[in-house]
Amino acid sequence: MDAIRTLKLAGAALIVVASVNAWAQGSESAAASTATQGTSKSAVRKANRALSKKVAQALSKGGIDTTGINVLAKGGAVTLAGTVTDPTQIEKAGSIAKGVSGVTSVKNALTIREGGQ
């Protein structure tokens, strides 16, 4: 009898812990959606394009050949995708992108361009 009662109490405690965790996650996503609710989709797209352009210009000014690089921005998160000719440019491009105002994170997916491509 005591074992059954102990299992019931342990199960109840587990349910309480799981529900508190789920409740905390739900409130975070609600806060995030409320924050973006005030801006229109076109304004968000315009801001993302402007940030992409700003990062591409910074890369070009920093001596990176941007002809094979795509810069994608979404809410401050920037992704660098494409190819560069020199392996040292991969790290350099990432550090330049991190230094641009408005950039919150950088995902560097650049690769080295093989000869003849």
N, C-alpha and C positions, 0 to 999 in steps of 0.2 A: 504494500500500500504506500509506504514511504517513497519507494522508487518511482511509482507512477506520479505521485504528487510532485516530486522533484523534477521529473521530465516535463510535466505540465508547466511548472514555474520557469524552467529553462526555455521552453518553447515560447511562452508568453514574453519573456525578456528578449528573445531573439526577434520576435515580431515587432516589439516596441523599438528596438535598435534599428531594424530595417526601415520602419516607417519614418523615423526621425531623419534618417539618411536620405530617403526619397523625398521627404518634405523639403529638406535643405537644398537639394538639387533643383527642385521645381521652382523655388523662390529665386534662385540665381538666374534661371532661364527667363523667368518672368521679368526680372529687372533688366536683363539684356534686351528683351524685346521692347520694353517700355522706352529704353534709351534710344533705340533706332526708330521708334514709331514716329517721332517728330519730324524726321527727314524723309523726303520723297525718294523713290527709287532712282529717278533721274539725277537728283542731287548727289546721291551716293555714288552712282556710276561716274559722274563728272569729277568728283573728288578722287576716286580711284584712278581715273585716267590722268588727272593732273599729277598725282603722286608717281605714277609710272613714268610719266614724261620727265619729272623732276629727277628721279633716280637715274634714268637713261642719260640725261644731260650730265649729271655728276659723274657717271661712269666714263663718259666721253671726255670730260675735262680732266679726269684722273688718269688718262692715258690708256683706257681699255677700248679695244676695237669692238664696237657694239653692233657691227653688221650681222653677226650670227647670234645675237642675244635678244631674247624676249623678256621684258620686264612686266610682270603681272602684279597688280596691287589689289588688295581687298581689305578694307578697313585698317590700314596701317601695316598689314602683313604683306611682305613683298616676296615674290618668287622669281629667282633668276634662272632662266632655262635657255639652253642652246649650247653653242660651242665657242671655244676660244682657241687661239693658236698656241699659246704658251701656258704651261701648267701653273706658273706663278700668278697669272692673271685671274685664276679661279679664286684664290684667297683674297687677292687685292680687290676684286669686284665685290666680294662679300663684305669686306670691311668698309669700302666706300659706301655701299648701299646702307649699311648700319648707321653711318654717320649723317645721313640725310634726315632733316627734320621731318617729323610726321611718320617715320618708319618705326614700327614697334617690334617687328621681328623679320628675319631674313631666312628664307629657305634657298640654299644655293644648290641648284641642280645643273650647274655648268659642267660640260665635259670637254676633253681636248679634241680638237679637230685634227683628223689624220691628214697627212699630205695628199694632195690631189682631190680633195673634196671641196 
